[in-house]
Amino acid sequence: MTVDTPLTCYICGETSDRATVDLIGCFRDQEAATKRFHEKHDTAADGYIDICPECRDKNPHHAENAEEKYGVYTA
């Protein structure tokens, strides 16, 4: 699967055009992540939900917990 939309960070809620040619790094359970994202940020995600590199560096435990909860595409 390829991603041709922006990516939205689950942690900070920012949407960017970080380039990706596949779903690696995106959450597997987009439906559940989208529901929780809306609860946290009071807005809808603008693209597939993942965790941006900045938030991964600043909040590694939060990133790991979210990826464990929603699953993440690795290949």
C-alpha positions as CSV (number, residue, x, y, z in Angstrom):
1,M,0.0,0.0,0.0
2,T,1.2,3.5,-0.7
3,V,0.4,6.7,1.0
4,D,-0.3,9.8,-1.1
5,T,-1.8,12.0,1.6
6,P,-0.2,14.0,4.3
7,L,0.8,12.3,7.6
8,T,-0.6,13.4,10.9
9,C,1.3,12.9,14.1
10,Y,-0.7,11.2,16.8
11,I,1.2,13.0,19.6
12,C,1.5,16.6,18.5
13,G,-1.4,16.6,16.1
14,E,0.6,18.4,13.4
15,T,0.1,17.4,9.7
16,S,3.1,17.5,7.4
17,D,4.1,16.3,3.9
18,R,6.8,14.0,5.3
19,A,7.4,11.8,2.2
20,T,6.6,8.1,2.4
21,V,6.0,5.6,-0.4
22,D,4.4,3.0,1.8
23,L,2.6,2.7,5.1
24,I,5.7,1.8,7.2
25,G,5.5,3.7,10.4
26,C,1.7,4.4,10.1
27,F,-0.6,2.8,12.7
28,R,-2.4,-0.4,11.6
29,D,-5.6,0.4,13.4
30,Q,-6.3,3.8,11.8
31,E,-9.9,3.7,12.9
32,A,-9.2,3.4,16.6
33,A,-6.2,5.8,16.4
34,T,-8.4,8.3,14.6
35,K,-11.1,8.1,17.3
36,R,-8.6,8.7,20.1
37,F,-6.8,11.4,18.0
38,H,-10.2,13.3,17.8
39,E,-10.7,12.9,21.5
40,K,-7.2,14.2,22.3
41,H,-7.0,17.1,19.8
42,D,-10.7,17.9,19.3
43,T,-10.1,17.8,15.5
44,A,-9.9,15.2,12.8
45,A,-6.6,14.0,11.4
46,D,-5.7,15.3,7.9
47,G,-4.0,12.1,6.8
48,Y,-2.8,8.8,7.9
49,I,-1.8,8.8,11.6
50,D,1.8,8.1,12.6
51,I,4.3,9.6,15.0
52,C,6.6,12.3,13.6
53,P,10.4,12.0,14.2
54,E,10.4,15.0,16.5
55,C,7.8,13.6,18.9
56,R,9.4,10.1,18.7
57,D,12.7,11.7,20.0
58,K,11.0,13.9,22.6
59,N,8.4,11.2,23.8
60,P,9.9,7.7,23.1
61,H,7.7,6.0,25.8
62,H,4.5,7.7,24.5
63,A,5.5,6.6,21.0
64,E,6.1,3.0,22.0
65,N,2.9,2.8,24.0
66,A,0.8,4.2,21.1
67,E,2.5,1.9,18.6
68,E,1.9,-1.1,20.9
69,K,-1.8,-0.1,21.3
70,Y,-2.6,0.5,17.6
71,G,0.1,-1.6,15.9
72,V,2.5,-0.2,13.3
73,Y,3.4,-1.2,9.8
74,T,7.0,-2.3,9.7
75,A,7.2,-3.9,6.2
